Amino acid sequence: MSHFNIRCRKCGKELQEVYCAFCEHCVGSLLVTEYSSEDPFRSDREGLWRFDWLPVHDPLFKQPGPVVFRSERFASSAGLENLYIAFNGYWPERGGKIESCTFKEFEAAAVLQNAKENGVEGLIVASAGNTARAFSHLSVISGFPVIIVVPKMCLLEMWYLESSLAIPTIAIEDGDYADSIDMAKRIARIMDMPFEGGVKNIAKRDGLGAVLLEAVSVMRQLPDHYFQAVGSGTGAIGVWEMAERVLRTGKYGSHMTRLHLAQNLPFAPMVKAWESRSSELSPNDLRPELISEITTRVLSNRYPAYSVQGGVYDALKSTGGMMYGIENDEVIEAMDLFEKAEGIDIVPASGVAVAALLRATKEDKVKRNDKILLNITGGGEVRLKKDKGRHVVEPIFISKYISDENIEGIICDHLKKS
C-alpha cells in the first residue's frame, strides 16, 4: 500500500500511479506529494532513504544523504550566531559521501527509484553539468539505464567519475541548456523512453527537499531563513514544499522558512522578474548571449520553473522571500572566504549562495541570532580529485538541427558499440 498521494496544487484533484505528469485539467500547475506519515524520519533506513517523505517504497541501492552542521568559523566571519550549513558533496571528515559532489544526487536517487517502481525502463535526462554527473553515477550504482543530454558549452566545467564514462552522453554543439532540454524531449519521443520530467517530476523535487529534512533533524526546528543559488528553481521549490509539510505537523515550529534565492548576473531572469514583482519572465532577460558572461553556467536555465503555479514566484510570495543578483567577482570572493574558513572547496553555484548570505547580513535582511540554513549545493571537487580522480566526459556531438532519423541512428550505433 502506498504511503503517499499525488494532488494538483490548483484544483485539488488526487492522482495515482502518475509519473512526470501535470493534472489533465490544470496543465500550468505542479502536482504535489502528500504523505500519510506525520513523522518524516525512519529509524530502519540509512542515508537519504531514512526520510519517509520520498515517493519511493523499497529502495534497491544505498544512497548517502545530506550533511548539516552548525558553522563556527565561517559563521563567525559573517557575524552570525546560528548559521547551519547543508554541505552536499565530498568531505569525508564531515561525513560528506556524495561522490558526484552535488545535491543533484538526491534528486537522481529519488527519480530513478521512483521510475523503476512505476515500471519505467529507462530515462532521458537533460543537464547543464551537475545533474548529468549525478544521474550517470547513479545509473551505474542502480543499474537503471539513462541517456544524458548536455550543451557543449558546459563541457569545460563537466567531469564524470570513471565508472560513469560508459553512460551515453550527447552534447549539443550549437546550443545552451534550454536547447539540451528540447533535444532531450525529442530523443525521448524518438527512442520511446520517458523524459525525466524536470520540475514536474515529484520525485525530483522531494529528493532535493530532503536537504531541509536533514536540517530539521539537526536543528529540531525549521530554519528562519534558507539560502540557495537557483537555475531552474526546482531545488528551492522542493525545499518550500517540504517546509510546508513540516509546518503542518506542528512539531518543528510555527513559522514558515523565508527563502533567499540567488542568481549570477547578468543572466538572472528570475531576479529581474521578482524585483518588479512580476509573475512572468521578460524575454529580454532570457537572451542566450548573457549566459556566456556568467561564472555559473549550471544556473543558466532559460526555462526556469518561475511562473508555473506552485513555482518559484509562488514560493517567494508565500514565504516573504527575497532574490539576489550576484556579480562574478562576488562569486569568486565568496568561494575563497568559505574555503579559508571551513577548509573545503565549493563550486561556483555554492559561491553564489554564500555571496547572497553575506549581502543579506550586510544589509540587515537577517538578524545575528536568526537560525539560518545555507545550502552548499556542491563542493569537495578538488578534494575528490585528489582522493579518487575526475575524468573528462567523452560525448557524442550532434547539432540541434539534426533530423530525427539521424538522431536515432547515431544513438543506436553508440548503444550497440557499448
C-alpha positions in Angstrom: 0.0 0.0 0.0 1.3 3.4 -1.0 2.2 5.9 1.8 1.6 8.9 -0.4 -1.0 10.5 -2.7 -0.4 13.0 -5.5 -2.5 16.1 -5.7 -2.9 19.0 -8.1 -2.0 22.2 -6.3 -4.6 24.2 -8.2 -7.8 22.1 -8.4 -7.1 19.7 -5.6 -7.7 16.6 -7.7 -5.9 13.4 -6.4 -4.0 11.3 -8.9 -2.5 7.9 -8.5 0.1 5.9 -10.5 1.3 9.1 -12.2 4.9 9.6 -13.5 6.1 13.0 -14.5 2.7 14.5 -15.3 0.6 17.6 -14.9 -3.1 17.5 -13.9 -5.1 16.9 -17.0 -7.3 19.9 -16.1 -4.5 22.3 -14.9 -1.5 22.0 -17.2 0.0 25.1 -15.7 0.1 23.8 -12.1 2.5 21.5 -10.4 1.5 18.3 -8.7 2.5 17.9 -5.1 3.0 14.8 -2.9 1.0 14.2 0.3 2.4 11.7 2.7 0.4 9.7 5.3 3.0 9.8 8.0 3.4 12.8 10.2 6.9 11.9 11.0 9.4 12.3 8.1 12.1 10.3 9.8 12.5 6.5 9.9 14.9 4.5 12.0 15.1 1.4 9.9 16.9 3.0 7.0 20.1 5.0 6.4 21.3 7.9 4.3 18.7 9.5 2.0 16.2 6.7 2.5 15.8 7.4 6.2 13.4 10.2 5.1 9.9 8.8 4.7 8.7 11.8 2.7 10.0 10.5 -0.5 7.8 8.9 -3.2 9.6 5.5 -3.1 8.7 2.2 -1.3 11.6 -0.3 -1.3 14.9 1.4 -2.3 17.2 -1.1 -4.0 20.6 0.7 -3.6 22.3 2.7 -0.9 22.3 6.5 -1.1 24.2 8.8 1.2 22.2 11.8 2.4 22.9 15.5 3.1 25.3 16.6 5.9 24.1 19.6 8.1 26.3 21.1 10.8 26.4 24.3 12.8 29.1 26.5 11.5 31.6 28.2 13.8 34.4 29.6 11.7 32.5 30.9 8.7 29.6 31.9 10.9 32.0 34.0 13.0 33.5 35.7 9.9 29.9 36.5 8.7 28.9 37.8 12.2 26.2 35.1 12.6 25.5 33.0 15.7 23.1 30.3 14.4 24.3 29.5 10.9 23.8 25.9 9.8 25.4 24.6 6.6 24.0 21.9 4.4 27.0 20.6 2.7 26.3 18.4 -0.3 29.4 17.0 -1.7 32.6 15.1 -0.9 34.1 15.9 2.6 35.0 12.7 4.4 35.9 14.4 7.7 32.4 15.8 7.9 30.7 12.7 6.7 30.1 14.0 3.2 30.0 11.0 0.9 28.4 12.5 -2.2 31.0 11.4 -4.9 29.3 13.4 -7.6 29.9 16.4 -5.4 26.4 17.8 -5.9 23.0 17.8 -4.2 21.6 16.7 -7.6 22.5 13.2 -6.5 19.4 13.3 -4.1 17.1 14.0 -7.0 18.7 11.4 -9.2 18.3 8.7 -6.5 14.7 9.5 -5.8 13.8 9.9 -9.6 15.5 6.6 -10.6 13.9 4.6 -7.7 10.5 6.2 -8.4 10.8 5.5 -12.1 11.7 1.8 -11.5 8.8 1.4 -9.2 6.5 2.9 -11.8 7.6 0.3 -14.4 9.8 2.8 -16.4 12.7 1.0 -18.1 15.0 4.0 -18.9 15.1 7.8 -18.8 16.4 10.7 -21.0 18.0 13.4 -18.8 18.9 17.0 -19.8 21.6 18.8 -17.8 24.0 21.7 -17.7 26.5 19.5 -15.9 25.7 18.6 -12.3 22.6 16.7 -13.0 24.4 14.7 -15.7 27.1 13.7 -13.3 24.6 12.7 -10.6 22.4 10.6 -12.9 25.3 9.0 -14.7 26.8 8.0 -11.4 23.6 6.6 -10.0 22.8 4.9 -13.3 25.9 2.8 -12.7 25.1 2.2 -9.0 21.4 1.3 -9.5 21.7 -0.4 -12.9 19.0 1.8 -14.3 19.6 3.0 -17.9 19.8 6.7 -18.7 20.8 8.8 -21.7 22.3 12.2 -20.8 22.0 15.4 -23.0 24.1 18.4 -22.3 25.2 21.6 -24.1 28.8 21.6 -25.5 29.3 25.0 -23.9 29.2 23.4 -20.4 31.7 20.6 -21.1 34.7 22.5 -19.8 33.0 22.6 -16.4 31.9 19.0 -16.5 33.5 15.8 -15.3 32.5 12.2 -14.6 33.6 9.6 -12.2 35.5 6.8 -14.0 32.7 4.3 -13.7 30.2 6.8 -15.3 32.2 7.2 -18.6 30.3 4.3 -20.2 26.9 6.2 -19.8 25.8 7.5 -23.2 26.1 11.3 -23.2 25.1 13.6 -26.0 26.4 17.1 -26.4 24.6 19.8 -28.4 27.2 21.6 -30.5 25.2 24.7 -31.1 23.0 25.4 -28.1 22.6 26.0 -24.4 20.9 24.2 -21.5 17.4 25.1 -22.9 18.4 23.5 -26.3 19.5 20.4 -24.4 16.1 20.2 -22.8 14.4 20.5 -26.2 16.7 17.8 -27.6 16.2 15.5 -24.6 12.4 15.7 -25.2 13.0 14.9 -28.9 15.1 11.9 -28.1 12.6 10.7 -25.6 9.9 10.7 -28.3 12.2 9.1 -30.9 13.6 6.4 -28.6 10.3 5.8 -26.8 11.9 6.4 -23.4 10.4 9.0 -21.0 12.0 12.4 -20.5 13.0 12.7 -16.9 10.5 15.5 -16.5 12.3 18.4 -14.9 10.4 20.4 -12.2 7.1 18.5 -12.8 8.7 15.3 -11.5 7.6 15.0 -7.9 10.4 12.6 -7.0 12.9 15.2 -8.2 11.5 18.0 -6.0 11.1 15.8 -3.0 14.6 14.4 -3.3 16.1 17.9 -3.3 13.8 18.8 -0.4 15.5 16.2 1.7 18.1 18.8 2.5 15.6 20.7 4.6 14.5 17.5 6.4 18.1 16.8 7.4 18.4 20.4 8.7 15.2 19.9 10.7 16.6 16.7 12.2 19.7 18.6 13.3 18.2 21.9 14.3 15.0 20.4 15.7 13.0 23.2 14.1 12.5 24.9 10.7 15.2 27.5 10.0 14.1 31.1 9.9 16.0 31.7 6.6 17.1 29.5 3.7 19.8 30.5 1.2 20.4 28.8 -2.2 21.5 29.6 -5.7 18.9 28.7 -8.4 18.9 27.9 -12.1 15.6 26.1 -12.8 14.4 26.7 -9.2 13.5 23.1 -8.7 15.5 22.7 -5.6 14.1 25.8 -4.0 10.5 24.7 -4.8 11.3 21.3 -3.3 12.5 22.9 -0.1 9.4 25.1 0.1 7.1 22.2 -0.4 9.0 20.2 2.3 8.8 23.2 4.7 5.0 23.3 4.2 4.8 19.6 5.2 7.0 20.1 8.2 5.0 23.2 9.3 1.7 21.3 9.1 3.0 18.7 11.7 3.2 21.5 14.3 6.3 19.7 15.7 9.1 21.9 14.5 8.0 25.5 14.9 5.1 27.7 13.8 6.7 30.0 11.3 7.5 29.3 7.6 11.1 29.5 6.5 11.9 32.5 4.3 13.5 31.7 1.0 16.6 33.7 -0.1 17.4 32.7 -3.7 20.2 34.0 -5.9 21.4 34.0 -9.5 24.6 35.0 -11.2 24.4 38.4 -13.1 24.0 39.3 -15.9 21.9 36.1 -16.6 19.4 36.4 -13.7 15.9 36.3 -15.3 14.1 35.3 -12.0 15.9 38.1 -10.1 14.8 40.7 -12.6 11.2 39.5 -12.6 11.0 39.3 -8.8 12.4 42.8 -8.4 9.4 44.1 -10.5 7.1 41.7 -8.6 6.1 40.2 -11.9 5.0 36.5 -12.2 6.2 36.5 -15.8 9.8 36.5 -17.1 11.0 39.1 -19.6 12.3 37.6 -22.9 15.0 40.3 -22.7 16.4 38.7 -19.6 16.5 35.3 -21.2 18.8 36.2 -24.1 21.3 33.3 -24.7 24.2 35.8 -25.1 24.0 36.7 -21.4 24.9 33.1 -20.5 28.5 33.4 -21.8 29.1 36.2 -19.3 28.4 34.3 -16.1 30.6 32.2 -13.9 28.0 29.6 -13.1 26.6 28.1 -16.3 24.9 25.3 -14.3 22.4 28.1 -13.3 21.7 29.1 -17.0 18.3 27.7 -17.5 16.1 29.7 -20.0 13.1 27.5 -18.9 13.1 28.1 -15.2 10.1 27.0 -13.1 9.2 30.5 -12.2 5.7 31.3 -13.5 4.0 27.9 -13.2 1.5 27.6 -10.3 3.5 26.2 -7.4 6.7 27.5 -8.9 9.4 29.9 -7.7 7.2 33.0 -7.9 4.6 31.4 -5.6 7.3 30.1 -3.3 8.8 33.5 -2.8 5.4 35.2 -2.4 4.3 32.5 0.1 7.4 32.8 2.3 8.1 36.5 2.0 11.2 35.6 0.1 14.0 37.6 -1.5 16.2 37.3 -4.5 19.8 38.5 -5.1 21.7 39.2 -8.3 25.4 38.2 -7.7 28.3 39.5 -9.8 31.1 37.2 -10.9 33.7 38.9 -8.7 31.4 38.4 -5.7 31.1 34.7 -6.5 34.9 34.2 -6.6 35.4 36.2 -3.4 32.7 34.2 -1.5 34.2 30.9 -2.6 37.5 31.9 -1.3 36.2 33.2 2.0 34.2 30.0 2.6 37.1 27.7 1.8 39.5 29.6 4.0 37.0 29.5 6.9 35.7 25.9 6.6 38.6 24.2 5.0 36.8 22.7 1.9 36.4 23.9 -1.7 32.9 24.7 -3.0 31.6 25.1 -6.6 30.7 28.5 -8.1 27.0 27.9 -7.7 27.5 27.5 -4.0 29.6 30.7 -4.1 26.5 32.5 -5.4 24.5 31.4 -2.3 27.4 32.3 0.0 27.6 35.8 -1.6 23.8 36.2 -1.2 24.1 35.4 2.5 27.0 37.9 3.0 24.9 40.6 1.3 21.8 39.8 3.3 23.9 40.0 6.5 25.4 43.3 5.5 22.0 44.8 4.6 20.4 43.5 7.8 18.0 41.3 6.0 18.8 38.6 8.5 19.5 39.1 12.2 22.6 38.0 14.0 20.9 35.3 16.1 18.4 34.1 13.4 18.6 30.4 12.6 19.9 30.3 9.0 20.3 27.3 6.7 22.9 27.8 3.9 22.7 25.2 1.1 26.1 24.5 -0.3 24.7 22.7 -3.3 28.0 21.3 -4.4 31.5 21.1 -3.0 34.6 19.0 -2.4 35.5 18.6 -6.1 39.2 19.5 -5.5 39.3 17.1 -2.6 37.7 14.3 -4.6 40.1 14.8 -7.4 43.0 14.1 -5.0 41.4 11.1 -3.5 39.6 9.4 -6.3 40.2 11.2 -9.6 37.9 13.0 -12.1 37.6 12.2 -15.7 36.8 14.2 -18.9 33.4 13.4 -20.4 33.6 12.0 -23.9 30.2 12.7 -25.5 28.6 12.2 -28.9 28.4 15.6 -30.6 25.3 16.4 -32.6 23.6 19.6 -33.8 20.2 20.8 -32.6 19.2 20.9 -36.3 19.8 17.2 -36.9 16.9 15.1 -38.2 15.1 12.6 -36.1 16.2 9.7 -38.3 19.9 10.7 -37.8 19.5 11.1 -34.1 18.1 7.6 -33.8 20.8 6.1 -35.9 23.6 7.8 -34.0 22.3 6.7 -30.6 21.5 3.2 -31.7 25.0 2.8 -33.2 26.6 4.0 -30.0 24.5 1.7 -27.8 25.4 -1.3 -30.0 29.1 -0.5 -29.7 28.9 0.0 -25.9 
